Amino acid sequence: MPAGTGRLSIALSQSGATVVGTDISLNMLGEADAKATKEGADHAHFVHGSGVQLPFPDNTFDAVVCFKFFHLVPNERKRAFIEEMTRVLKPGGSLIAEFNSPFYAGFMAAYRYYFRKKVPGGMRKKCLFPDQVAGLFKGLEVKRRCGVKLPGTGALGAVAGQGFAQALDLGFGRLPGLRYLAYAIIIEARKPVT
């Protein structure tokens, strides 16, 4: 959730997992189905549905993954999506979600939201600040926070190799003082076993 055109769902299914992608857009789901068929991703399935009212019973999935979505949702609405994802997650299962970082490169987020997109208060509405994590994931156990896509790693990869740049990106992205300087923050939270 959300499946979009299926890129992440198909990649996860090709690792051997059975994946069910959900999206509110029928056009996106049509593209995802076509792409899955073309790539032979037999374990990727797509279902129409809203992220705040998923069409699945409680405790259905071992993991719920959400990338490239929360930057589209104002922070005051993000909790409703997290609650619904938690509902369909099995006890002990992991919810993995990506959020835009407010401190990207120290100043790039401010530039992005205040000057380029001209969204008043945009960073506080769209990005995940460290003080928002506990409230957003209330009732879940936050297991990991990791920053991804540090500034300059793309250019470094072209010079020193992608493997080196990725290792550097992940290494620095795990450090508490540096992770929020990355473009995005990935949170892994676990649903308690009751």
C-alpha positions as CSV (number, residue, x, y, z in Angstrom):
1,M,0.0,0.0,0.0
2,P,0.0,2.1,-2.1
3,A,0.9,-0.1,-5.1
4,G,1.1,2.6,-7.7
5,T,2.5,1.1,-10.9
6,G,3.7,-2.0,-9.0
7,R,7.5,-1.3,-9.0
8,L,8.1,-2.2,-5.3
9,S,5.4,-4.9,-5.2
10,I,6.9,-6.7,-8.2
11,A,10.5,-6.4,-6.8
12,L,9.4,-7.8,-3.5
13,S,7.5,-10.7,-5.2
14,Q,10.6,-11.6,-7.2
15,S,12.4,-12.2,-4.0
16,G,10.0,-15.0,-3.3
17,A,7.3,-13.2,-1.2
18,T,3.6,-13.2,-2.0
19,V,2.7,-9.5,-2.3
20,V,-0.7,-7.9,-2.4
21,G,-0.5,-4.3,-3.5
22,T,-3.4,-1.9,-2.9
23,D,-4.1,1.4,-4.6
24,I,-7.1,3.7,-4.9
25,S,-6.3,4.4,-8.6
26,L,-7.7,1.8,-11.0
27,N,-5.4,3.2,-13.7
28,M,-2.3,2.6,-11.6
29,L,-3.5,-0.9,-10.8
30,G,-4.0,-1.6,-14.5
31,E,-0.4,-0.6,-15.1
32,A,0.8,-2.6,-12.2
33,D,-1.0,-5.7,-13.4
34,A,0.4,-5.3,-17.0
35,K,3.9,-4.8,-15.6
36,A,3.6,-7.9,-13.3
37,T,2.4,-10.0,-16.3
38,K,5.2,-8.8,-18.5
39,E,7.9,-9.4,-15.9
40,G,6.5,-12.8,-14.9
41,A,5.8,-11.7,-11.3
42,D,3.3,-14.4,-10.5
43,H,3.4,-13.7,-6.8
44,A,2.4,-10.0,-7.1
45,H,-1.4,-9.4,-6.9
46,F,-3.2,-6.0,-7.0
47,V,-6.4,-5.0,-5.3
48,H,-8.4,-1.8,-5.5
49,G,-8.9,-0.1,-2.1
50,S,-8.5,3.0,0.0
51,G,-5.6,3.2,2.5
52,V,-7.9,4.3,5.3
53,Q,-10.3,1.4,4.7
54,L,-8.3,-1.5,3.4
55,P,-10.4,-4.4,1.9
56,F,-8.8,-7.0,4.1
57,P,-9.7,-8.7,7.5
58,D,-7.8,-7.9,10.7
59,N,-4.5,-9.6,11.2
60,T,-4.0,-10.6,7.5
61,F,-0.4,-9.8,6.6
62,D,3.1,-10.6,8.0
63,A,4.4,-7.2,6.8
64,V,2.9,-4.0,5.5
65,V,5.2,-1.8,3.4
66,C,4.5,1.8,2.4
67,F,6.9,3.8,0.2
68,K,6.5,7.0,-1.9
69,F,3.2,7.9,-0.3
70,F,3.3,9.7,2.9
71,H,4.8,12.9,1.4
72,L,1.4,13.3,-0.3
73,V,-0.6,13.1,2.9
74,P,-0.7,16.0,5.5
75,N,0.8,14.9,8.8
76,E,-2.6,15.3,10.6
77,R,-4.0,12.5,8.4
78,K,-1.0,10.1,8.5
79,R,-2.1,8.5,11.8
80,A,-5.4,7.2,10.2
81,F,-3.3,5.4,7.5
82,I,-0.9,3.9,10.1
83,E,-3.9,2.7,12.2
84,E,-5.4,1.0,9.2
85,M,-2.1,-0.7,8.2
86,T,-1.7,-1.8,11.8
87,R,-5.2,-3.3,11.7
88,V,-4.4,-5.7,8.8
89,L,-1.0,-6.5,10.2
90,K,-0.6,-9.8,12.1
91,P,0.6,-9.6,15.7
92,G,4.4,-9.6,15.6
93,G,4.4,-8.3,12.0
94,S,6.3,-5.4,10.7
95,L,5.1,-2.1,9.3
96,I,7.8,-0.4,7.2
97,A,7.1,3.1,6.0
98,E,9.0,5.9,4.3
99,F,8.7,9.6,5.1
100,N,10.4,12.7,3.8
101,S,13.0,14.1,6.1
102,P,12.7,17.8,7.2
103,F,16.4,18.2,7.5
104,Y,17.5,16.9,4.1
105,A,21.1,18.2,3.5
106,G,20.5,20.7,6.3
107,F,18.6,23.1,4.1
108,M,17.2,21.4,1.0
109,A,13.9,20.5,2.7
110,A,13.3,24.2,3.5
111,Y,14.2,25.1,0.0
112,R,11.9,22.4,-1.4
113,Y,8.8,23.3,0.6
114,Y,9.1,27.1,1.2
115,F,10.6,28.3,-2.1
116,R,10.1,25.7,-4.8
117,K,6.7,24.3,-3.9
118,K,5.6,27.4,-2.0
119,V,3.7,25.5,0.7
120,P,3.4,27.7,3.9
121,G,4.5,25.5,6.8
122,G,5.0,22.7,4.3
123,M,7.8,21.0,6.1
124,R,5.8,20.6,9.3
125,K,2.8,19.4,7.3
126,K,4.6,16.9,5.0
127,C,7.8,15.8,6.6
128,L,8.4,13.5,9.5
129,F,10.1,15.3,12.4
130,P,11.7,13.2,15.1
131,D,9.2,14.4,17.7
132,Q,6.3,13.1,15.6
133,V,7.4,9.4,15.5
134,A,6.0,8.3,18.9
135,G,2.5,9.7,18.3
136,L,2.3,8.5,14.7
137,F,3.3,4.9,15.7
138,K,1.5,4.8,19.0
139,G,0.7,1.3,20.0
140,L,3.6,-0.1,17.9
141,E,7.1,-0.8,18.9
142,V,9.5,1.2,16.7
143,K,12.4,-1.2,15.9
144,R,14.5,0.8,13.5
145,R,14.9,4.3,11.9
146,C,17.1,4.7,9.0
147,G,17.9,7.6,6.7
148,V,18.3,6.9,3.0
149,K,19.7,8.8,0.1
150,L,22.2,11.1,1.7
151,P,23.2,14.2,-0.3
152,G,25.9,13.5,-2.8
153,T,25.7,9.7,-2.8
154,G,24.4,9.6,-6.3
155,A,27.4,11.5,-7.6
156,L,29.7,9.5,-5.4
157,G,28.3,6.3,-6.8
158,A,29.2,7.5,-10.3
159,V,32.8,8.0,-9.2
160,A,33.5,5.4,-6.6
161,G,30.9,2.7,-7.6
162,Q,27.3,2.2,-6.6
163,G,28.2,-0.5,-4.0
164,F,30.4,1.9,-2.1
165,A,27.9,4.7,-2.2
166,Q,25.1,2.4,-1.0
167,A,27.2,1.1,1.9
168,L,28.1,4.7,2.9
169,D,24.5,5.8,2.5
170,L,23.2,3.0,4.8
171,G,26.0,3.3,7.3
172,F,25.5,7.0,7.8
173,G,21.7,6.6,7.6
174,R,21.7,4.4,10.7
175,L,23.5,7.1,12.8
176,P,21.0,9.0,15.0
177,G,22.7,12.3,14.5
178,L,22.9,12.0,10.7
179,R,19.9,10.0,9.6
180,Y,17.6,13.0,9.3
181,L,20.0,14.7,6.9
182,A,19.0,12.0,4.4
183,Y,16.2,12.6,1.8
184,A,13.9,10.0,3.4
185,I,13.5,8.3,6.7
186,I,12.4,4.7,6.9
187,I,10.7,3.5,10.0
188,E,10.2,-0.2,10.9
189,A,7.6,-0.7,13.7
190,R,6.3,-4.0,15.1
191,K,2.8,-4.8,16.1
192,P,2.8,-6.2,19.6
193,V,1.9,-9.8,20.2
194,T,-1.2,-9.8,22.5
